[in-house]
Amino acid sequence: MSVDRLERVNSLLKRVIGEGMFSVMQGDSISPGLITVTAVHCGKDLRDATVYVSVFGDDAVKERALQHLRHHARNFQALVNREVRLKFTPRLTFKLDLSLERGDEVLALIDKIERGFAN
């Protein structure tokens, strides 16, 4: 499979899952507004996809949100099946993306270093 096609499928799945967050998780104790789909990585055969999410909140909120997403994985797969025309509907696995927090830590360190040199 061409890399370009795989990237387009990843992008499409990211959009569909992100937009469907409110309909699939409606009524949950975790607000879907706290969750952002940051990336989707499909396997080359398109049978499996890892969905990376960022969750706003402390570690307890992040863990609960991840549990809710995993609980609703089949609902998200059904949504993908309805919205995206693929030979196979990928099996979705949700993982927490901590890159935003790491980026904030790096920026805080850089800021601290810059303030140290200014004195």
C-alpha positions as CSV (number, residue, x, y, z in Angstrom):
1,M,0.0,0.0,0.0
2,S,1.3,3.4,-0.8
3,V,2.4,5.6,2.0
4,D,0.3,8.5,0.7
5,R,-2.9,6.4,0.9
6,L,-2.0,5.2,4.4
7,E,-1.6,8.8,5.5
8,R,-4.9,9.8,3.9
9,V,-6.7,6.9,5.7
10,N,-5.0,7.9,9.0
11,S,-6.1,11.5,8.5
12,L,-9.7,10.4,7.6
13,L,-10.0,8.1,10.6
14,K,-8.7,10.9,12.9
15,R,-11.3,13.3,11.7
16,V,-14.2,10.7,11.8
17,I,-13.3,9.5,15.4
18,G,-12.7,13.1,16.6
19,E,-16.1,14.3,15.2
20,G,-17.9,11.3,16.5
21,M,-16.6,11.7,20.0
22,F,-19.7,13.6,21.2
23,S,-22.2,11.2,19.7
24,V,-20.5,8.0,20.9
25,M,-19.6,9.2,24.4
26,Q,-22.9,11.1,25.0
27,G,-24.0,10.8,28.6
28,D,-20.7,9.5,29.9
29,S,-19.2,10.9,33.1
30,I,-16.2,12.0,31.1
31,S,-16.9,15.0,28.9
32,P,-15.8,14.3,25.3
33,G,-14.7,18.0,25.2
34,L,-11.7,17.1,27.4
35,I,-10.4,14.6,24.8
36,T,-8.5,15.4,21.6
37,V,-7.6,12.8,19.0
38,T,-4.0,13.7,18.2
39,A,-3.1,10.9,15.7
40,V,-4.2,7.7,14.2
41,H,-1.7,5.0,12.9
42,C,-3.1,2.2,10.9
43,G,-1.2,-1.0,10.1
44,K,-0.3,-1.5,6.5
45,D,-3.1,-4.0,6.0
46,L,-5.6,-1.6,7.6
47,R,-6.9,-4.2,10.0
48,D,-5.7,-2.5,13.1
49,A,-5.4,1.2,14.1
50,T,-3.9,2.9,17.1
51,V,-5.7,6.0,18.1
52,Y,-3.6,8.5,20.2
53,V,-5.6,10.8,22.4
54,S,-4.7,13.7,24.6
55,V,-6.8,14.3,27.7
56,F,-7.1,17.6,29.6
57,G,-6.9,17.0,33.3
58,D,-5.0,15.2,36.0
59,D,-3.8,11.6,35.9
60,A,-7.1,10.2,37.3
61,V,-9.2,12.0,34.6
62,K,-6.8,10.7,31.9
63,E,-7.1,7.1,33.1
64,R,-10.9,7.3,33.4
65,A,-11.1,8.8,29.9
66,L,-8.9,6.1,28.5
67,Q,-11.1,3.4,30.1
68,H,-14.3,5.0,28.6
69,L,-12.7,5.2,25.2
70,R,-11.7,1.5,25.4
71,H,-15.2,0.7,26.6
72,H,-16.7,2.4,23.5
73,A,-14.1,1.0,21.0
74,R,-16.7,-1.1,19.2
75,N,-19.0,1.9,18.9
76,F,-16.2,3.9,17.3
77,Q,-15.5,1.0,15.0
78,A,-19.2,1.0,14.0
79,L,-19.0,4.7,13.3
80,V,-15.9,4.2,11.2
81,N,-17.7,1.4,9.3
82,R,-20.6,3.7,8.5
83,E,-18.6,6.8,7.6
84,V,-15.5,5.4,5.8
85,R,-15.5,3.0,2.9
86,L,-12.8,0.4,3.5
87,K,-12.4,-3.3,2.7
88,F,-11.9,-4.0,6.4
89,T,-13.0,-1.9,9.4
90,P,-9.8,-1.5,11.5
91,R,-9.8,-2.7,15.1
92,L,-9.2,0.4,17.2
93,T,-6.8,0.6,20.2
94,F,-6.8,3.8,22.2
95,K,-3.5,5.0,23.8
96,L,-2.7,8.2,25.7
97,D,-0.5,10.7,23.9
98,L,1.8,12.4,26.4
99,S,3.7,14.4,23.8
100,L,1.9,17.7,24.6
101,E,2.8,17.4,28.3
102,R,6.4,16.6,27.4
103,G,6.4,19.7,25.1
104,D,5.1,21.9,27.9
105,E,7.9,20.6,30.2
106,V,10.6,21.3,27.6
107,L,9.2,24.9,27.1
108,A,9.1,25.4,30.9
109,L,12.8,24.3,31.1
110,I,13.8,26.6,28.3
111,D,12.0,29.5,29.9
112,K,13.7,28.7,33.2
113,I,17.1,28.6,31.5
114,E,16.4,31.9,29.7
115,R,15.4,33.6,33.0
116,G,18.6,32.2,34.6
117,F,20.8,33.8,32.0
118,A,18.9,37.1,32.2
119,N,19.9,37.6,35.9
